[in-house]
Amino acid sequence: MDKKRIVIKIGSSSLTSLHGELSRRKIEKIVDEVVRLKDDGHEVLLVSSGAVAAGYRKLGFISRPESLPEKQAAASIGQGLLIETYSDLFISHGYVGSQILITRDDFKYETRYNNARSTLTVLLERGIIPIVNENDTITMDFLKFGDNDTLSAKVAGLVDADQLIILSDIDGLFDDDPRKNENAQLLDQVHAITPEIEAAAGDPGSAVGTGGMKSKIDAFKISLASGIPAFLGKANTSNIIYDAVNREAKGTYFEPKEDNENLNQKKQWIAFNSGPEGEVTIGDEVKVSIQEGNTSLAPTDLHSVKGRFDKGAVVRIMDLDGEKIGLGVMKYSSKELKKVIDNKKEDQLKDYSVAAVESEDMVCHLDAAVPVGV
């Protein structure tokens, strides 16, 4: 058996009881399957929800709280309960788990992104099981990933995973909402996220979680763009994780097309994590050049600059009609570029250049159906 690096995402509903509290029995099931993978020599990283769900009843709430401060207070209690349970169970099998709490800013800035990558790589290579969650206790809404489906896909790209497994309360991806259409068919294999698949994605299906099928579709867009095979299946199915790794599980397998060129780490960061800080507008001739594969711009190519950004920032590349062409890393600040554009003097342009501008198609190796910066 080939040794794999596997990222597994577990949602809140897969870890909690009907009353919303942590279910040790459910967590034991997850841990037992992870241990089987570890015993086979695989590297495993968990992206685990459940902090808010585990903690809100300890605050005296009957149902999941709605306000941000209440959710964060619940997470501060629940995260400790969650990691303690995982740690105790893994140690009982001779393995060590570690806690990694992440915010969107850890992915937005390239230095922090690379630091997180280095830390996780050391842990995995040393046989540790990283348990990743968003830092719900301190993260403001506008800085949140929104759900751990998206986070798990970004983490899979971050650590160069060989497979992403997302566990849910549904058997896989259907061609229609199975809760509304009893004739909906399970899709065994998917190579691309089509408009039809997106249209079939429903609303969140669990009272204790935050992600529905739409968030999972967004996650699989990222995994497919990154060249990482993925799987979606029902968490409470016996041996679901172990069987998914061995391609024997009931569910949906998301397989990148063989002719796709995988994104390298730099392009993954630009496409999915950086968060554009401004815009530059280009003319039609330059637009055609970029779409044909050119990856650099000169200041004479720029019609306008919007926003304030420093050297090294990622910006949107727009055409004259206001449509997004792609994303790029700028060699100069917005202030420098605006000055050059305003002066329009040839002798002041000679020493300037803007490099590492990637078209959306080139960055993502997908068409416009997959938005950059998911």
matplotlib code that plots the C-alpha trace (Angstrom):
import matplotlib.pyplot as plt

x = [0.0, 1.3, 1.8, -0.3, -0.6, -4.4, -6.4, -9.7, -12.4, -15.0, -18.1, -19.8, -22.8, -20.3, -18.9, -21.9, -24.9, -28.5, -28.4, -25.5, -22.7, -19.6, -20.2, -17.2, -18.5, -18.4, -15.0, -13.7, -15.0, -13.0, -9.9, -10.0, -10.0, -7.2, -5.2, -5.7, -4.3, -1.4, -0.6, -0.4, 2.2, 0.0, 0.4, -2.9, -4.1, -7.6, -9.6, -12.1, -15.2, -17.1, -15.7, -18.8, -21.1, -19.1, -19.1, -22.4, -24.3, -21.7, -22.6, -26.2, -27.6, -30.3, -29.4, -26.5, -26.0, -26.4, -24.3, -20.5, -19.5, -21.6, -20.2, -16.7, -17.3, -18.7, -15.6, -13.3, -14.8, -15.5, -12.0, -10.4, -12.9, -12.5, -8.7, -8.6, -10.9, -8.8, -5.5, -6.6, -7.9, -4.8, -2.4, -4.2, -3.2, 0.4, 0.0, 0.3, -2.1, -1.3, -3.6, -3.3, -5.7, -5.8, -7.3, -7.7, -4.8, -2.5, -3.3, -3.6, 0.0, 2.6, 5.2, 2.6, 1.3, 4.8, 5.4, 2.2, 3.3, 6.7, 5.2, 2.6, 5.2, 7.5, 4.6, 3.5, 7.0, 7.5, 4.4, 2.2, -1.5, -2.2, -5.8, -6.6, -9.6, -10.3, -9.6, -13.2, -12.5, -10.9, -11.6, -14.0, -16.7, -15.0, -11.8, -13.4, -13.1, -16.9, -16.7, -14.2, -14.9, -13.1, -10.4, -9.8, -9.3, -6.9, -5.0, -4.8, -3.1, -0.9, 0.6, 0.6, -1.9, -2.5, -6.2, -8.8, -11.7, -14.7, -17.2, -20.7, -24.2, -25.0, -23.7, -22.1, -22.9, -26.3, -27.7, -30.5, -31.3, -32.1, -34.1, -36.5, -36.2, -36.3, -35.2, -31.9, -29.0, -25.6, -22.7, -19.9, -17.2, -16.8, -14.1, -15.3, -17.8, -20.4, -23.2, -25.6, -23.8, -23.7, -27.4, -28.1, -26.2, -28.7, -28.7, -27.0, -28.5, -27.5, -28.5, -25.1, -22.9, -22.2, -21.5, -23.9, -23.4, -22.5, -19.5, -18.4, -18.7, -16.4, -14.0, -13.9, -13.3, -10.1, -9.0, -9.6, -7.8, -4.9, -4.7, -5.8, -8.2, -11.1, -13.9, -17.3, -19.1, -21.3, -19.4, -21.4, -20.8, -18.6, -15.0, -15.8, -12.3, -10.3, -12.4, -12.2, -8.4, -8.6, -11.3, -13.8, -16.2, -19.7, -19.7, -18.4, -14.8, -13.6, -10.8, -8.8, -8.5, -5.3, -4.5, -4.8, -1.5, -1.4, -1.0, 2.3, 2.3, 2.9, -0.1, -2.3, -1.5, -2.3, -5.5, -7.2, -5.6, -4.0, -7.0, -6.5, -5.6, -6.3, -6.9, -5.1, -6.9, -5.4, -6.3, -7.6, -4.3, -2.7, -5.7, -5.3, -1.6, -2.3, -4.9, -2.3, 0.1, 2.1, 2.8, 4.3, 3.1, 4.9, 3.5, 2.7, 0.2, -1.8, -4.7, -5.4, -4.7, -7.3, -6.6, -3.6, -1.1, 2.6, 5.2, 4.5, 0.7, -1.7, -4.1, -7.0, -6.3, -9.3, -10.2, -11.7, -15.2, -14.7, -14.4, -11.7, -8.9, -6.9, -4.6, -1.0, 1.8, 3.0, 6.7, 5.8, 3.4, 0.2, 1.8, 4.7, 2.5, 0.0, 2.9, 4.2, 0.8, 0.1, 3.5, 3.2, 6.8, 8.9, 12.1, 10.4, 9.1, 12.4, 13.3, 9.9, 8.3, 5.5, 6.1, 4.5, 1.0, -0.9, -4.1, -7.1, -7.1, -3.3, -3.5, -6.4, -6.1, -9.9, -12.4, -14.5, -16.8, -14.2, -13.6, -10.2, -10.1, -12.8]
y = [0.0, 3.4, 5.7, 8.8, 12.2, 12.5, 15.4, 14.5, 17.0, 16.2, 18.4, 19.2, 16.9, 14.0, 14.7, 15.6, 14.0, 14.8, 17.2, 19.1, 18.0, 16.1, 12.4, 10.4, 7.4, 9.3, 10.7, 7.2, 5.9, 8.7, 8.0, 4.3, 4.7, 7.3, 4.9, 2.2, 4.6, 5.5, 1.9, 1.4, 4.1, 7.0, 10.6, 12.0, 15.6, 16.3, 19.4, 19.2, 21.3, 21.0, 23.7, 25.9, 22.8, 21.3, 24.4, 26.2, 24.0, 24.6, 28.3, 27.5, 27.8, 25.3, 25.8, 27.1, 30.8, 33.4, 36.3, 36.4, 37.0, 34.1, 31.8, 32.8, 32.2, 28.8, 28.0, 29.0, 26.2, 23.7, 23.8, 22.6, 19.8, 18.8, 18.7, 16.9, 14.2, 13.7, 13.8, 11.2, 8.8, 9.1, 8.7, 5.5, 4.1, 5.3, 8.4, 12.1, 14.8, 18.5, 21.5, 24.0, 27.0, 29.0, 32.3, 33.6, 36.0, 33.0, 32.2, 35.8, 36.8, 34.7, 34.7, 33.3, 30.9, 29.4, 29.3, 27.3, 25.0, 24.4, 23.7, 21.3, 19.5, 19.0, 17.6, 15.2, 14.0, 13.3, 11.1, 13.6, 14.0, 17.7, 18.7, 21.9, 24.2, 27.8, 30.1, 30.8, 32.3, 35.5, 35.6, 38.3, 37.4, 39.2, 37.3, 33.9, 31.1, 30.6, 26.8, 24.1, 22.6, 25.5, 25.4, 21.7, 22.2, 25.0, 23.0, 20.0, 22.3, 23.8, 20.4, 18.9, 16.2, 13.1, 13.0, 15.1, 13.3, 15.4, 13.6, 14.8, 13.6, 12.7, 9.8, 12.0, 14.4, 13.8, 15.2, 16.8, 17.4, 13.9, 15.5, 16.9, 14.4, 10.7, 9.9, 11.9, 9.8, 9.6, 10.6, 8.1, 10.2, 13.9, 15.5, 19.0, 21.2, 22.1, 24.7, 21.8, 20.5, 24.0, 24.4, 21.1, 22.3, 23.0, 25.0, 23.9, 20.7, 20.6, 22.7, 22.3, 22.9, 25.9, 24.3, 22.9, 21.3, 24.6, 25.0, 21.5, 22.3, 25.3, 23.1, 20.6, 23.4, 24.1, 20.5, 19.8, 23.0, 22.0, 18.5, 16.8, 13.8, 14.2, 12.1, 13.0, 10.4, 9.8, 10.0, 7.3, 4.7, 1.9, 2.2, 5.1, 6.8, 3.6, 2.5, 5.9, 5.8, 2.4, 3.6, 1.1, 3.5, 4.5, 8.2, 10.6, 10.6, 13.9, 13.2, 15.9, 15.5, 13.8, 16.5, 19.3, 21.0, 21.1, 24.4, 24.9, 26.4, 30.0, 29.8, 28.1, 31.0, 33.6, 31.9, 30.9, 32.6, 35.9, 38.3, 40.9, 44.4, 46.5, 46.6, 47.5, 48.0, 47.0, 47.5, 45.0, 44.2, 43.4, 41.3, 39.1, 38.8, 37.6, 35.2, 33.8, 33.1, 36.3, 36.7, 40.2, 43.7, 47.0, 50.2, 51.4, 48.5, 49.9, 52.3, 52.9, 51.7, 51.4, 50.9, 51.3, 48.4, 47.8, 46.0, 42.3, 42.7, 40.6, 42.6, 42.0, 42.5, 44.1, 44.9, 48.1, 46.7, 46.0, 42.2, 40.3, 38.8, 37.3, 38.0, 39.2, 39.9, 43.5, 44.5, 48.1, 49.9, 51.6, 55.0, 54.3, 53.0, 55.9, 58.3, 56.6, 56.5, 60.1, 61.3, 59.4, 60.3, 57.7, 58.5, 57.8, 54.4, 52.8, 51.5, 50.2, 46.9, 44.9, 41.1, 37.9, 38.7, 35.5, 35.3, 33.7, 30.7, 30.3, 30.6, 28.2, 26.1, 26.3, 28.5, 31.3, 28.8, 28.6, 32.0, 33.0, 33.6, 31.1]
z = [0.0, -1.0, 2.0, 1.8, 3.5, 4.3, 5.5, 7.1, 7.9, 10.5, 11.0, 14.3, 13.6, 13.2, 16.7, 18.9, 20.4, 19.6, 22.5, 21.0, 23.4, 22.4, 21.8, 23.1, 21.2, 17.8, 18.5, 19.4, 16.0, 14.2, 16.3, 15.8, 12.0, 12.1, 14.2, 11.6, 9.0, 11.2, 11.8, 8.1, 7.9, 6.6, 7.7, 9.0, 9.7, 11.2, 10.5, 13.3, 14.0, 17.2, 19.5, 19.7, 19.7, 22.5, 24.6, 24.3, 26.8, 29.4, 29.1, 29.9, 26.3, 25.2, 21.5, 19.6, 20.3, 17.6, 18.6, 17.9, 21.6, 22.7, 20.0, 20.9, 24.6, 23.8, 21.6, 24.4, 26.5, 23.8, 22.2, 25.4, 25.8, 22.1, 22.1, 25.5, 24.2, 21.0, 22.9, 25.5, 22.9, 20.6, 23.6, 24.6, 21.1, 21.4, 19.2, 20.0, 18.8, 18.5, 18.4, 15.6, 15.7, 12.5, 11.3, 7.7, 8.3, 8.6, 5.0, 3.7, 4.3, 2.5, 5.3, 7.8, 5.2, 4.7, 8.5, 9.0, 6.2, 7.8, 11.3, 9.9, 7.8, 10.9, 12.9, 10.1, 9.4, 13.1, 13.3, 15.2, 14.3, 13.9, 14.9, 13.1, 13.8, 13.1, 16.1, 16.8, 20.2, 18.8, 15.0, 13.9, 11.3, 8.5, 9.1, 9.3, 6.7, 7.3, 7.7, 8.1, 4.7, 3.0, 5.7, 5.1, 1.4, 1.9, 4.5, 2.1, -0.4, 2.2, 3.2, -0.3, 0.8, -1.3, -0.4, 1.3, 3.0, 4.1, 6.4, 6.7, 7.6, 3.9, 1.8, -0.8, -3.6, -5.3, -8.6, -6.6, -2.9, -1.5, 1.4, -1.2, -4.0, -3.1, -6.7, -6.3, -7.5, -5.7, -8.0, -7.6, -9.3, -10.2, -12.3, -12.4, -10.6, -13.2, -13.0, -12.6, -9.6, -8.0, -8.6, -6.8, -3.7, -0.9, 2.3, 5.6, 6.7, 10.4, 13.4, 15.0, 12.0, 9.8, 6.4, 3.9, 0.6, -1.0, 1.3, 0.4, -3.3, -2.7, -0.9, -3.8, -6.3, -4.4, -4.1, -7.8, -8.8, -6.5, -8.0, -4.8, -5.0, -2.5, -1.0, 0.5, 2.6, 5.7, 9.0, 10.8, 8.2, 9.5, 8.4, 6.2, 6.5, 6.1, 3.2, 1.5, 1.5, -0.1, -2.5, -1.2, 0.6, -0.4, -1.4, -4.0, -5.2, -6.7, -9.1, -10.9, -14.6, -15.7, -18.1, -15.5, -14.5, -10.7, -9.0, -7.2, -3.7, -4.9, -7.2, -4.6, -2.2, -4.9, -6.1, -2.8, 0.2, -0.5, -0.6, -3.3, -1.9, -4.9, -8.7, -11.9, -15.2, -18.5, -22.2, -24.7, -26.3, -23.0, -22.0, -25.0, -24.3, -20.7, -21.9, -24.3, -21.5, -20.9, -17.2, -16.9, -17.3, -17.8, -16.3, -19.9, -19.9, -17.0, -17.5, -13.8, -10.3, -7.5, -3.8, -1.6, -1.5, -0.9, -3.0, -3.0, -2.7, -4.7, -6.8, -9.3, -13.0, -14.6, -18.2, -19.4, -19.1, -15.4, -15.7, -13.7, -15.8, -13.0, -10.1, -9.8, -7.4, -7.9, -7.8, -6.9, -4.6, -5.7, -4.9, -7.3, -10.0, -9.8, -10.1, -13.2, -14.8, -14.0, -15.4, -18.7, -19.5, -21.3, -19.5, -16.2, -17.3, -18.3, -14.8, -13.9, -14.4, -12.9, -12.8, -11.7, -12.9, -13.5, -15.4, -13.7, -16.1, -15.5, -11.8, -11.4, -14.5, -14.5, -16.2, -14.8, -13.0, -10.3, -8.6, -7.5, -3.8, -2.7]

ax = plt.figure().add_subplot(projection="3d")
ax.plot(x, y, z, "-o")
ax.set_aspect("equal")
plt.show()
